[in-house]
Amino acid sequence: MISAWAPRRFWPFVLAGLVGSGLVGFGLVGFGFVGCGVDQDPVVARVGSHEIRTSRLREFVTQLPEGLRVGSAGDAVRQRYLQDLIDRRLLLMEVQARGLDTSAVVQAEVAEAVKERARSVYRAREMRADPAIPQEELQHVFVEAGYNRERKLNAILVATRQELENVLAGLAAGEKFADLARKHSLDRASSQLGGELGFVGPDLASRLQVPLDVFLSLPQDQVSTPLSSGRQWHVVKFTQDRPVSFAQVSSTVEARVRQERSDHAVEEHYEQLERQMRVSLELEGLREVVTAYRSRAPKALTGSPIVLYRYDEGSLTVGSAQATFARMNQTQGLADSAQAVATLRKTVLRPFLLDEAARRAGILDEPELRLYGQRQRLDSEL
């Protein structure tokens, strides 16, 4: 890749090749903003038959990363930005003249970028949840999800289940929770306080590996059953509760409800697309994938014509799925049939459904997407 700021080093070579071949005919209209007064978007430069207009120059500047923008303003700065645009156009013409723009790498990069943009446009238009959330729903979640109180959390964290059993035996024998925390807990900060971690709400409790049902239902001063914390184990108890007003957590509750609604809307829409396109998973294809990954021979799937999914206008093959796995470096969740079904749906089927839905909706033919593709191609080539 050549940076937008780099081309001046190559000017003598680029110009010699382009001018000598007749591909470039300069018609630069200075470096200032020129044009008649009635033109709201005047041409500021021409490179061959290509025109650079004020709007393109403005867009180029606004899209530059902050670190690449010049701190000052004025005609000299505008001339520098314009020169960079001219340099990019000249390099593109050189790339095209040498046939480099047809490379498979460039085409693949551009195609994937355009697909992802089309997916984003489709999701924004078609997979939106109702923005209006009734106050009653927010109040319901506020209470039912435990946001209406905070609980003082105490915990003893140990390395193994056996160590935790020893702690529980000590509690059963009458030893105090705080004493056992000081003696056994791996969390130094809380162990010095007898296991006390302070007041927590449901979200923070979850991040501390305390399940929501434990947060909601464990009686005060009662020790929980053994809880897994990754590779470690812990027991907890709550020693004090304090109320929380809705105003204190309203934004958190609303964000949670919006996310849940959004997730639900997306899930429903995917299911709708599967029904509309009459998608079916082929067991032969599934077995082919599972067998290859179970035997650790995924390369055997490369180019396989066996059908994995059928839909109303065609099919997806095992080979195309393997190409997706290879591009994403996906190796987990494919050696077991049940897990493979979920992994295939997430990594293969759903992106395809979005691509196909965007195509059928005509999004790929919209001017904005075509222009985006042209810009992506230019960036890839440069």
C-alpha positions as CSV (number, residue, x, y, z in Angstrom):
1,M,0.0,0.0,0.0
2,I,1.2,3.5,-0.7
3,S,0.1,6.3,1.6
4,A,-1.9,9.2,0.3
5,W,1.0,11.4,1.5
6,A,3.7,9.3,-0.2
7,P,3.4,9.8,-4.0
8,R,5.6,12.9,-4.4
9,R,8.7,10.7,-4.0
10,F,7.6,8.9,-7.1
11,W,6.6,11.9,-9.2
12,P,9.4,11.7,-11.8
13,F,8.7,8.0,-12.5
14,V,4.9,8.2,-12.5
15,L,4.8,11.3,-14.6
16,A,7.3,10.0,-17.1
17,G,5.3,6.8,-17.6
18,L,1.9,8.4,-17.7
19,V,2.7,11.4,-19.9
20,G,4.8,9.3,-22.2
21,S,2.0,6.9,-22.7
22,G,-0.5,9.7,-23.4
23,L,-2.7,8.6,-20.5
24,V,-2.5,11.9,-18.7
25,G,-3.5,15.2,-20.2
26,F,-3.2,17.9,-17.6
27,G,-5.9,20.4,-17.3
28,L,-5.3,21.7,-13.8
29,V,-7.3,24.8,-13.0
30,G,-4.8,26.2,-10.5
31,F,-4.9,25.1,-6.9
32,G,-7.4,27.6,-5.7
33,F,-11.2,27.2,-5.9
34,V,-12.2,28.3,-9.3
35,G,-15.4,28.3,-11.4
36,C,-18.2,30.7,-12.1
37,G,-20.2,32.1,-9.4
38,V,-23.4,30.1,-10.1
39,D,-21.6,26.7,-9.8
40,Q,-22.2,25.4,-6.2
41,D,-19.6,22.6,-6.7
42,P,-16.9,23.9,-9.0
43,V,-14.1,21.9,-10.6
44,V,-10.8,22.7,-8.8
45,A,-8.6,20.3,-10.9
46,R,-8.6,18.0,-13.8
47,V,-6.4,14.9,-14.3
48,G,-7.0,13.5,-17.7
49,S,-10.7,13.2,-18.1
50,H,-11.3,13.0,-14.3
51,E,-12.6,16.1,-12.5
52,I,-11.9,16.9,-8.9
53,R,-14.7,19.1,-7.5
54,T,-14.9,21.1,-4.3
55,S,-17.2,18.6,-2.6
56,R,-14.7,15.7,-3.2
57,L,-11.9,17.8,-1.8
58,R,-13.9,18.7,1.3
59,E,-14.9,15.1,1.8
60,F,-11.3,13.9,1.4
61,V,-10.2,16.4,4.2
62,T,-13.0,15.4,6.6
63,Q,-12.3,11.7,6.2
64,L,-8.6,12.1,7.0
65,P,-7.4,10.7,10.4
66,E,-6.8,13.5,12.9
67,G,-3.1,12.9,12.9
68,L,-2.8,13.5,9.1
69,R,-4.6,16.8,9.1
70,V,-2.7,20.0,8.9
71,G,-3.3,22.2,11.9
72,S,-3.6,25.5,10.0
73,A,-6.0,26.7,7.3
74,G,-5.9,28.9,4.2
75,D,-5.1,28.6,0.5
76,A,-1.7,26.9,1.0
77,V,-3.3,24.2,3.1
78,R,-6.1,23.7,0.6
79,Q,-3.5,23.4,-2.2
80,R,-1.6,20.7,-0.2
81,Y,-4.8,18.7,0.2
82,L,-5.7,19.1,-3.4
83,Q,-2.2,18.0,-4.5
84,D,-2.7,14.8,-2.5
85,L,-5.9,14.1,-4.3
86,I,-4.1,14.7,-7.6
87,D,-1.3,12.4,-6.6
88,R,-3.8,9.7,-5.7
89,R,-5.5,10.0,-9.1
90,L,-2.2,9.8,-10.9
91,L,-1.2,6.7,-9.1
92,L,-4.5,5.1,-9.8
93,M,-4.1,5.8,-13.5
94,E,-0.6,4.2,-13.3
95,V,-2.1,1.2,-11.5
96,Q,-4.8,0.8,-14.1
97,A,-2.3,1.3,-17.0
98,R,-0.2,-1.6,-15.7
99,G,-3.2,-3.8,-15.1
100,L,-2.7,-4.0,-11.4
101,D,-6.3,-3.1,-10.6
102,T,-7.5,-6.5,-11.8
103,S,-5.6,-8.4,-9.1
104,A,-7.6,-11.0,-7.2
105,V,-6.5,-9.5,-3.9
106,V,-7.8,-6.1,-4.7
107,Q,-11.1,-7.5,-6.1
108,A,-11.6,-9.7,-3.0
109,E,-10.8,-6.8,-0.6
110,V,-13.3,-4.5,-2.4
111,A,-16.0,-7.1,-2.7
112,E,-15.8,-7.9,1.0
113,A,-15.8,-4.2,2.0
114,V,-18.9,-3.5,-0.2
115,K,-20.7,-6.6,1.2
116,E,-20.1,-5.4,4.8
117,R,-21.3,-1.9,4.0
118,A,-24.4,-3.4,2.4
119,R,-25.0,-5.6,5.4
120,S,-24.8,-2.5,7.7
121,V,-27.2,-0.6,5.6
122,Y,-29.7,-3.5,5.6
123,R,-29.4,-4.0,9.3
124,A,-30.0,-0.3,10.0
125,R,-33.1,-0.3,7.8
126,E,-34.7,-3.6,8.4
127,M,-33.5,-4.9,11.8
128,R,-34.5,-2.0,14.1
129,A,-36.5,-2.5,17.2
130,D,-39.3,-0.1,18.1
131,P,-37.6,2.9,19.7
132,A,-40.5,3.7,22.0
133,I,-40.2,1.9,25.3
134,P,-43.2,2.1,27.7
135,Q,-42.4,3.4,31.2
136,E,-44.1,0.3,32.6
137,E,-41.6,-2.0,30.9
138,L,-38.7,0.0,32.3
139,Q,-40.2,-0.1,35.8
140,H,-40.8,-3.9,35.5
141,V,-37.1,-4.6,34.5
142,F,-36.0,-2.2,37.3
143,V,-37.6,-4.5,39.9
144,E,-37.4,-7.9,38.3
145,A,-33.7,-7.6,37.3
146,G,-32.8,-6.4,40.8
147,Y,-31.8,-2.8,39.9
148,N,-33.9,-1.6,42.8
149,R,-31.3,-2.5,45.4
150,E,-27.6,-3.0,46.1
151,R,-26.2,-5.7,48.3
152,K,-23.0,-5.8,50.3
153,L,-21.1,-8.7,48.9
154,N,-18.6,-10.9,50.8
155,A,-16.7,-13.7,49.2
156,I,-14.1,-16.4,49.7
157,L,-12.1,-17.2,46.5
158,V,-10.0,-20.4,46.3
159,A,-8.1,-22.3,43.6
160,T,-9.9,-25.7,43.7
161,R,-13.2,-27.3,44.6
162,Q,-11.5,-29.3,47.3
163,E,-10.2,-26.1,49.0
164,L,-13.7,-24.7,48.9
165,E,-15.1,-27.9,50.5
166,N,-12.5,-27.3,53.3
167,V,-13.8,-23.8,53.7
168,L,-17.4,-25.0,53.9
169,A,-16.4,-27.6,56.5
170,G,-14.9,-24.8,58.5
171,L,-18.1,-22.8,58.3
172,A,-20.1,-25.9,59.3
173,A,-17.8,-26.3,62.3
174,G,-18.6,-22.8,63.5
175,E,-15.7,-20.8,62.1
176,K,-16.5,-17.2,61.1
177,F,-16.8,-16.3,57.4
178,A,-14.4,-13.3,57.9
179,D,-11.8,-15.4,59.6
180,L,-11.9,-18.0,56.8
181,A,-11.7,-15.3,54.2
182,R,-8.5,-13.9,55.8
183,K,-7.0,-17.3,55.9
184,H,-8.0,-18.8,52.6
185,S,-9.2,-16.2,50.0
186,L,-7.0,-15.5,47.0
187,D,-8.2,-12.0,46.6
188,R,-5.8,-10.1,48.8
189,A,-7.7,-6.8,49.0
190,S,-11.0,-8.3,50.2
191,S,-9.4,-11.0,52.3
192,Q,-7.9,-8.4,54.5
193,L,-11.4,-7.0,55.1
194,G,-12.8,-10.5,55.9
195,G,-14.0,-11.1,52.4
196,E,-15.9,-7.8,52.0
197,L,-16.2,-6.4,48.5
198,G,-18.6,-3.6,49.1
199,F,-22.1,-2.9,47.7
200,V,-22.8,-4.2,44.2
201,G,-25.8,-4.1,41.9
202,P,-26.8,-7.0,39.6
203,D,-24.5,-6.0,36.7
204,L,-21.4,-5.7,38.9
205,A,-22.3,-8.9,40.7
206,S,-22.5,-10.7,37.4
207,R,-19.0,-9.5,36.4
208,L,-17.8,-10.9,39.8
209,Q,-19.1,-14.3,38.8
210,V,-22.2,-14.1,41.0
211,P,-25.2,-15.4,39.0
212,L,-28.3,-13.2,38.8
213,D,-30.5,-15.7,40.6
214,V,-28.0,-15.8,43.5
215,F,-28.0,-12.0,43.7
216,L,-31.8,-11.9,43.6
217,S,-32.7,-14.8,45.9
218,L,-29.9,-15.5,48.4
219,P,-31.1,-14.6,51.8
220,Q,-29.1,-12.1,53.8
221,D,-26.2,-13.6,55.9
222,Q,-26.7,-17.0,54.2
223,V,-23.7,-18.6,52.5
224,S,-24.2,-19.6,48.9
225,T,-23.6,-23.0,47.4
226,P,-20.2,-23.4,45.7
227,L,-19.9,-21.2,42.6
228,S,-17.5,-21.6,39.7
229,S,-15.3,-18.6,38.8
230,G,-13.6,-19.8,35.7
231,R,-10.9,-22.2,37.0
232,Q,-11.4,-21.1,40.5
233,W,-14.2,-21.4,43.0
234,H,-15.9,-19.2,45.5
235,V,-18.7,-18.9,48.0
236,V,-20.5,-15.6,48.7
237,K,-22.9,-14.1,51.2
238,F,-24.7,-10.7,51.4
239,T,-24.6,-8.9,54.7
240,Q,-26.7,-5.8,54.0
241,D,-29.1,-4.4,51.4
242,R,-29.8,-0.8,50.5
243,P,-32.5,0.6,48.2
244,V,-31.7,2.2,44.8
245,S,-34.1,4.7,43.2
246,F,-35.1,4.4,39.6
247,A,-33.6,7.8,38.8
248,Q,-30.2,6.5,39.8
249,V,-30.1,3.6,37.3
250,S,-32.7,4.7,34.7
251,S,-30.1,5.0,31.9
252,T,-28.7,1.6,32.7
253,V,-32.1,0.0,32.7
254,E,-33.1,1.7,29.5
255,A,-29.8,0.6,27.8
256,R,-30.5,-3.0,28.9
257,V,-34.0,-3.0,27.6
258,R,-32.9,-1.4,24.3
259,Q,-30.2,-4.0,23.8
260,E,-32.6,-6.9,24.6
261,R,-35.2,-5.5,22.2
262,S,-32.5,-5.0,19.5
263,D,-31.3,-8.6,20.0
264,H,-34.9,-9.9,19.8
265,A,-35.6,-7.9,16.6
266,V,-32.4,-9.2,15.0
267,E,-33.2,-12.8,15.9
268,E,-36.8,-12.6,14.7
269,H,-35.6,-11.0,11.4
270,Y,-33.1,-13.8,10.7
271,E,-35.8,-16.4,11.4
272,Q,-38.0,-14.5,9.0
273,L,-35.3,-14.5,6.3
274,E,-34.8,-18.2,6.7
275,R,-38.5,-18.8,6.2
276,Q,-38.8,-16.4,3.2
277,M,-35.8,-18.0,1.5
278,R,-36.9,-21.5,2.5
279,V,-33.5,-22.4,3.9
280,S,-32.7,-26.0,4.9
281,L,-29.6,-27.5,6.4
282,E,-28.4,-30.6,4.5
283,L,-27.4,-33.5,6.8
284,E,-24.8,-34.8,4.4
285,G,-23.0,-31.5,4.3
286,L,-23.2,-31.2,8.1
287,R,-21.7,-34.7,8.5
288,E,-18.9,-33.8,6.1
289,V,-17.9,-30.7,8.1
290,V,-18.1,-32.5,11.5
291,T,-16.1,-35.5,10.3
292,A,-13.3,-33.3,8.9
293,Y,-13.0,-31.2,12.0
294,R,-13.3,-34.1,14.3
295,S,-10.4,-35.8,12.5
296,R,-8.5,-32.5,12.4
297,A,-8.4,-32.5,8.6
298,P,-10.4,-29.3,7.6
299,K,-8.3,-28.8,4.4
300,A,-10.1,-31.8,3.0
301,L,-13.2,-29.6,2.8
302,T,-11.5,-27.1,0.4
303,G,-13.5,-26.8,-2.8
304,S,-16.0,-29.5,-1.7
305,P,-19.2,-29.4,-3.9
306,I,-21.3,-31.1,-1.3
307,V,-24.4,-29.0,-0.5
308,L,-24.5,-27.6,3.1
309,Y,-27.6,-25.3,2.8
310,R,-30.3,-25.1,0.2
311,Y,-32.4,-22.0,-0.3
312,D,-35.1,-20.9,-2.8
313,E,-32.6,-19.7,-5.5
314,G,-29.7,-22.1,-5.0
315,S,-27.3,-23.6,-2.5
316,L,-24.3,-23.1,-0.3
317,T,-21.5,-25.7,-0.5
318,V,-19.2,-27.2,2.1
319,G,-16.3,-25.7,0.2
320,S,-17.7,-22.2,0.4
321,A,-18.2,-22.7,4.1
322,Q,-14.6,-23.8,4.6
323,A,-13.4,-20.8,2.7
324,T,-15.3,-18.7,5.3
325,F,-13.8,-20.7,8.2
326,A,-10.3,-20.2,6.7
327,R,-10.7,-16.5,6.3
328,M,-12.0,-16.1,9.8
329,N,-9.5,-18.6,11.3
330,Q,-12.5,-20.5,12.7
331,T,-11.6,-23.9,14.1
332,Q,-13.7,-24.2,17.3
333,G,-17.3,-25.5,17.6
334,L,-17.2,-27.7,14.5
335,A,-16.3,-31.1,15.8
336,D,-19.6,-31.7,17.5
337,S,-22.9,-31.8,15.5
338,A,-25.0,-29.7,17.9
339,Q,-22.2,-27.1,18.2
340,A,-21.5,-27.2,14.5
341,V,-25.1,-26.3,13.7
342,A,-24.9,-23.2,15.9
343,T,-21.4,-22.2,14.5
344,L,-22.5,-22.7,10.9
345,R,-25.6,-20.6,11.5
346,K,-23.5,-17.7,13.0
347,T,-20.5,-17.7,10.7
348,V,-21.9,-18.9,7.4
349,L,-25.7,-18.8,7.1
350,R,-26.4,-15.4,8.7
351,P,-23.8,-13.4,6.8
352,F,-25.2,-15.0,3.6
353,L,-28.8,-14.2,4.5
354,L,-27.8,-10.5,5.0
355,D,-25.9,-10.5,1.7
356,E,-28.8,-12.1,-0.1
357,A,-31.4,-9.8,1.5
358,A,-29.4,-6.7,0.7
359,R,-29.1,-7.9,-2.9
360,R,-32.8,-8.6,-3.3
361,A,-33.6,-5.2,-1.7
362,G,-31.4,-3.5,-4.4
363,I,-29.0,-2.0,-1.9
364,L,-25.9,-3.0,-3.9
365,D,-27.3,-1.1,-6.9
366,E,-27.8,2.1,-5.0
367,P,-25.6,5.1,-6.0
368,E,-24.1,5.4,-2.5
369,L,-23.0,1.8,-2.5
370,R,-21.5,2.1,-6.0
371,L,-19.6,5.2,-5.0
372,Y,-18.5,3.4,-1.8
373,G,-17.2,0.5,-3.9
374,Q,-15.3,2.9,-6.2
375,R,-13.7,4.6,-3.2
376,Q,-12.7,1.2,-1.6
377,R,-11.2,0.1,-4.9
378,L,-9.2,3.3,-5.1
379,D,-7.9,2.9,-1.5
380,S,-7.0,-0.8,-2.1
381,E,-5.2,0.0,-5.3
382,L,-3.2,2.9,-3.8
